[in-house]
Amino acid sequence: MKTSQASSRKVQGHTVGLTVMTIIILVIGFWMSRQSSLLQMSTSNELPYVIPALDGFLSNAWFLPDDDMLGFVEIPAGSFIMGSNPVIDRSAYENERWSNLSRQGSVDLPVFYISRFETTVAQFFAFAEDTELTGYSIGTNVLGNYPITGVTWPEALAYGRWLERRLRESPTTPPAIRQLLNNSGRVTLPSEAEWEKAARGTDGRVFTWGSQPQTGFSNFNADSISPVGSFSCPGCAHGLSDMAGNVWELTRSPLQDYPYDPADDAADLTKDALYVMRGGSYADAMNNVRTAVRGAVDPGVRTGTIGFRVVISEL
């Protein structure tokens, strides 16, 4: 009788688990279907209009920022603390834990350069027009200074390869960027370690502006996306914009358990990998815009809450 009762409880528990899983899948399926419907309304294989000149961006340099480094910011070589300690960060998720023995770990990275802003609609349109890219979506935003959304992970990587080629070919590319590219630099998506170091600096801050919850420095708990750089954040690490909120940002790292190992980014890529995204979006609550938060997405997904920025890294 006891064996029969135990088996019954196990079957009941299994049934409840399957029911809960089914509900979760249906909810996610409904959300993705709704996002797809919104995106299809604005899908286009042609540029809807000629991108006008944008303040602070160069129309003759693929709409990159108008500064000496075309918007790329140096992140110095050295180590930083990666992951979350729940004693310091009460909102920490389990997948931010470094190992069974340690909450956080130290990661040493060579120098790299990261975009000050998320990749914009104008920048991506320049790539799409030049390469005759078709099938992509632009979400609900068509203004040039908004972050591009509705593009897949392979399309984001393709943008980086295209921009690298253009920078190598152009006689007006800043000397410092040309030197980076000549020293085996590649324009690509950041690894999740590069992204986190850029977002939090070397002082282990919980948010990109510091370790205390604040509003006014980034776009979250909101109803819509903002143009890049809309929120002033003087104290944000490395002077970067929108590393918290606005849109989730793709990385080149497949989702794997910590501790982080850069060699893992190139391992087992034949499997059906999910890729890490960072930073949260305008629609997320404060706990999801922390510097250590790790989301993940299928590489073929298009949604209006995911975009990207690029780095120049020595690969």
C-alpha positions as CSV (number, residue, x, y, z in Angstrom):
1,M,0.0,0.0,0.0
2,K,2.8,2.4,0.9
3,T,4.5,1.7,-2.4
4,S,1.2,2.3,-4.3
5,Q,0.7,5.6,-2.4
6,A,4.2,6.8,-3.1
7,S,3.8,5.9,-6.8
8,S,0.5,7.8,-6.9
9,R,2.1,10.9,-5.3
10,K,5.0,10.7,-7.8
11,V,2.6,10.5,-10.8
12,Q,0.5,13.4,-9.4
13,G,3.6,15.5,-8.9
14,H,4.8,14.7,-12.4
15,T,1.3,15.6,-13.8
16,V,1.4,18.9,-11.9
17,G,4.9,19.7,-13.2
18,L,3.8,19.0,-16.8
19,T,0.7,21.2,-16.4
20,V,2.8,24.1,-15.0
21,M,5.3,23.7,-17.9
22,T,2.5,23.6,-20.5
23,I,1.1,26.8,-19.1
24,I,4.5,28.5,-19.2
25,I,5.0,27.4,-22.8
26,L,1.6,28.6,-23.8
27,V,2.2,32.0,-22.2
28,I,5.6,32.4,-23.8
29,G,4.1,31.3,-27.2
30,F,1.3,33.9,-26.9
31,W,3.8,36.6,-26.1
32,M,6.1,35.7,-29.0
33,S,3.1,35.6,-31.3
34,R,2.0,39.0,-30.2
35,Q,5.5,40.4,-30.7
36,S,5.7,38.8,-34.2
37,S,2.4,40.4,-35.1
38,L,3.7,43.8,-34.0
39,L,6.9,43.3,-36.0
40,Q,5.2,42.1,-39.1
41,M,3.3,45.4,-39.3
42,S,6.5,47.2,-39.9
43,T,8.6,44.6,-41.7
44,S,10.1,45.9,-44.9
45,N,12.7,44.8,-47.4
46,E,13.3,48.4,-48.5
47,L,14.3,51.5,-46.7
48,P,11.0,53.3,-45.8
49,Y,12.7,56.7,-46.3
50,V,16.0,58.4,-46.7
51,I,17.6,58.8,-43.2
52,P,18.0,62.5,-42.5
53,A,21.0,64.0,-40.9
54,L,21.0,63.3,-37.2
55,D,22.5,65.6,-34.5
56,G,25.6,64.0,-33.1
57,F,26.0,61.4,-35.8
58,L,27.9,61.4,-39.1
59,S,25.8,60.8,-42.2
60,N,29.1,60.3,-44.2
61,A,30.4,57.6,-41.8
62,W,27.5,55.1,-41.6
63,F,25.7,57.3,-39.0
64,L,28.3,56.5,-36.3
65,P,28.7,59.1,-33.5
66,D,30.5,62.3,-34.3
67,D,33.6,62.1,-32.2
68,D,37.3,61.2,-32.6
69,M,36.7,57.5,-32.1
70,L,33.3,57.2,-33.9
71,G,31.6,56.4,-30.7
72,F,34.0,53.6,-29.6
73,V,35.1,53.8,-25.9
74,E,38.2,52.2,-24.6
75,I,37.8,49.6,-21.8
76,P,41.3,49.2,-20.4
77,A,43.0,45.8,-19.9
78,G,42.7,44.2,-16.5
79,S,40.5,42.2,-14.2
80,F,37.1,42.8,-12.9
81,I,34.6,41.0,-10.6
82,M,32.0,39.0,-12.5
83,G,28.7,37.5,-11.1
84,S,26.7,38.4,-8.1
85,N,27.0,38.2,-4.3
86,P,23.5,38.1,-2.8
87,V,24.8,39.7,0.4
88,I,25.5,42.8,-1.6
89,D,22.9,42.3,-4.3
90,R,19.6,41.0,-2.8
91,S,18.1,40.6,-6.3
92,A,20.8,38.2,-7.6
93,Y,19.6,35.2,-9.6
94,E,21.1,31.7,-9.3
95,N,22.6,31.8,-12.8
96,E,24.7,34.7,-11.7
97,R,26.5,32.6,-9.1
98,W,30.1,31.8,-10.0
99,S,30.4,28.3,-8.5
100,N,29.4,26.1,-5.6
101,L,32.3,27.5,-3.6
102,S,32.3,31.1,-4.7
103,R,29.6,33.7,-5.4
104,Q,31.7,35.8,-7.7
105,G,34.9,35.4,-9.7
106,S,37.7,37.5,-11.2
107,V,38.1,37.7,-15.0
108,D,41.0,39.3,-16.7
109,L,40.4,40.8,-20.2
110,P,42.7,42.5,-22.7
111,V,41.9,46.0,-23.8
112,F,38.8,46.4,-26.1
113,Y,36.6,49.1,-27.4
114,I,32.8,49.2,-27.1
115,S,30.1,51.4,-28.7
116,R,29.0,54.2,-26.5
117,F,25.4,53.8,-27.8
118,E,23.3,50.9,-28.9
119,T,23.3,50.3,-32.6
120,T,20.8,52.6,-34.2
121,V,18.1,52.2,-36.9
122,A,20.2,54.5,-39.1
123,Q,23.3,52.5,-38.7
124,F,21.6,49.2,-39.4
125,F,19.8,50.7,-42.4
126,A,23.1,51.8,-43.9
127,F,24.3,48.2,-43.6
128,A,21.0,46.8,-44.9
129,E,21.0,49.1,-47.9
130,D,24.6,48.4,-48.8
131,T,24.2,44.6,-48.5
132,E,20.7,44.4,-49.9
133,L,19.6,42.6,-46.8
134,T,16.0,41.4,-46.9
135,G,13.6,39.9,-44.4
136,Y,14.5,41.9,-41.4
137,S,12.1,43.8,-39.2
138,I,12.5,47.2,-37.6
139,G,10.1,46.9,-34.8
140,T,7.8,49.9,-34.2
141,N,10.6,52.4,-34.5
142,V,11.7,54.0,-37.8
143,L,13.4,57.1,-36.5
144,G,17.1,56.9,-37.1
145,N,18.4,57.6,-33.6
146,Y,16.4,54.8,-32.0
147,P,18.1,51.5,-31.2
148,I,17.5,48.9,-33.9
149,T,15.3,46.0,-32.8
150,G,13.6,43.1,-34.6
151,V,16.9,41.7,-35.9
152,T,18.3,38.2,-35.4
153,W,21.6,37.3,-33.7
154,P,23.2,36.3,-37.1
155,E,22.1,39.7,-38.6
156,A,23.7,41.5,-35.7
157,L,27.0,39.6,-36.3
158,A,26.7,40.4,-40.0
159,Y,26.4,44.1,-39.2
160,G,29.7,43.9,-37.3
161,R,31.5,42.2,-40.1
162,W,30.2,44.8,-42.6
163,L,31.2,47.7,-40.4
164,E,34.7,46.2,-39.9
165,R,35.1,46.0,-43.7
166,R,33.9,49.5,-44.2
167,L,36.3,50.8,-41.5
168,R,39.2,48.9,-43.0
169,E,38.4,50.4,-46.5
170,S,37.8,54.0,-45.6
171,P,40.6,56.5,-45.8
172,T,38.9,58.6,-43.1
173,T,38.9,55.9,-40.4
174,P,40.5,57.3,-37.2
175,P,44.2,56.1,-36.8
176,A,43.5,54.6,-33.4
177,I,40.7,52.4,-34.8
178,R,42.8,51.5,-37.9
179,Q,45.6,50.4,-35.6
180,L,43.2,48.2,-33.6
181,L,42.0,46.5,-36.7
182,N,45.5,46.0,-38.0
183,N,46.4,44.3,-34.6
184,S,43.8,41.5,-35.3
185,G,40.9,43.6,-34.0
186,R,37.4,42.5,-35.1
187,V,34.1,44.4,-35.0
188,T,31.6,42.0,-33.4
189,L,29.2,41.5,-30.6
190,P,30.7,41.7,-27.1
191,S,31.3,38.6,-25.1
192,E,29.2,38.5,-21.9
193,A,32.4,39.2,-19.9
194,E,33.2,42.2,-22.0
195,W,29.7,43.5,-21.7
196,E,29.6,43.1,-17.9
197,K,33.0,44.7,-17.4
198,A,32.0,47.7,-19.6
199,A,28.7,48.0,-17.7
200,R,30.0,47.7,-14.1
201,G,33.6,48.9,-14.2
202,T,36.1,47.4,-11.8
203,D,34.4,48.4,-8.6
204,G,31.8,45.7,-8.6
205,R,28.8,48.0,-8.8
206,V,25.4,46.4,-9.0
207,F,24.0,48.9,-11.5
208,T,25.9,50.7,-14.2
209,W,25.5,54.0,-12.3
210,G,26.5,52.5,-8.8
211,S,25.3,50.0,-6.2
212,Q,22.1,51.7,-5.2
213,P,18.7,51.5,-7.0
214,Q,18.0,54.8,-8.8
215,T,15.6,56.1,-11.4
216,G,16.3,58.8,-14.0
217,F,19.6,57.3,-15.3
218,S,18.1,54.8,-17.7
219,N,14.9,53.7,-19.5
220,F,13.2,50.9,-17.5
221,N,9.7,50.3,-16.0
222,A,8.5,52.3,-19.1
223,D,6.0,52.0,-21.9
224,S,8.4,52.5,-24.9
225,I,11.9,52.6,-26.2
226,S,13.8,55.9,-26.2
227,P,16.3,57.3,-28.7
228,V,19.9,56.3,-27.8
229,G,21.5,58.5,-25.2
230,S,18.3,60.0,-24.0
231,F,19.2,59.5,-20.3
232,S,22.1,61.4,-18.9
233,C,24.2,59.3,-16.5
234,P,27.4,61.1,-15.6
235,G,28.3,58.4,-13.1
236,C,27.7,55.4,-15.4
237,A,30.7,53.2,-16.0
238,H,33.0,54.4,-18.8
239,G,30.4,57.0,-19.8
240,L,28.4,54.5,-21.7
241,S,24.7,55.0,-22.4
242,D,21.7,52.6,-22.0
243,M,23.7,49.7,-20.5
244,A,20.7,49.4,-18.3
245,G,17.2,49.2,-19.9
246,N,16.0,50.5,-23.3
247,V,16.7,47.2,-25.1
248,W,18.2,43.9,-24.2
249,E,21.6,43.6,-25.9
250,L,22.9,40.5,-27.6
251,T,26.3,39.1,-26.9
252,R,28.4,36.5,-28.8
253,S,28.5,34.2,-25.8
254,P,26.3,31.0,-25.7
255,L,24.5,30.6,-22.4
256,Q,26.6,28.3,-20.2
257,D,27.1,27.8,-16.5
258,Y,29.7,29.9,-14.7
259,P,32.6,30.1,-14.0
260,Y,33.1,32.0,-17.3
261,D,35.7,30.7,-19.6
262,P,36.3,32.6,-22.9
263,A,37.1,29.2,-24.6
264,D,33.5,28.2,-24.0
265,D,32.3,30.9,-26.4
266,A,33.7,28.8,-29.3
267,A,32.8,25.4,-27.9
268,D,29.9,23.2,-28.9
269,L,28.4,25.7,-31.2
270,T,26.9,22.9,-33.3
271,K,24.4,22.4,-30.5
272,D,21.1,24.3,-30.4
273,A,22.6,27.1,-28.3
274,L,20.9,30.0,-26.7
275,Y,22.9,33.2,-26.7
276,V,23.3,35.5,-23.7
277,M,21.7,38.9,-23.7
278,R,22.3,41.6,-21.2
279,G,21.0,44.8,-19.6
280,G,17.2,44.5,-19.6
281,S,14.8,46.6,-21.6
282,Y,12.4,49.5,-21.2
283,A,9.7,47.0,-20.2
284,D,11.7,45.4,-17.4
285,A,11.7,46.1,-13.7
286,M,14.8,47.3,-11.8
287,N,16.0,43.8,-10.8
288,N,16.5,43.0,-14.5
289,V,18.6,46.0,-15.4
290,R,21.4,45.1,-13.0
291,T,24.9,44.7,-14.5
292,A,25.1,40.9,-13.7
293,V,21.7,39.9,-15.1
294,R,21.9,37.1,-17.7
295,G,19.1,36.6,-20.1
296,A,19.2,34.3,-23.2
297,V,17.5,34.1,-26.5
298,D,17.3,31.7,-29.5
299,P,19.5,33.2,-32.4
300,G,16.6,33.3,-34.8
301,V,14.2,35.3,-32.6
302,R,13.0,38.8,-33.6
303,T,11.4,41.0,-31.0
304,G,10.9,44.7,-30.3
305,T,12.8,44.5,-27.0
306,I,16.2,43.1,-28.1
307,G,18.9,45.1,-29.9
308,F,22.7,45.2,-29.7
309,R,25.9,47.2,-29.6
310,V,29.3,46.2,-31.0
311,V,32.9,46.0,-29.8
312,I,36.3,46.0,-31.4
313,S,38.1,43.1,-29.8
314,E,41.3,41.1,-30.6
315,L,39.9,37.7,-31.4
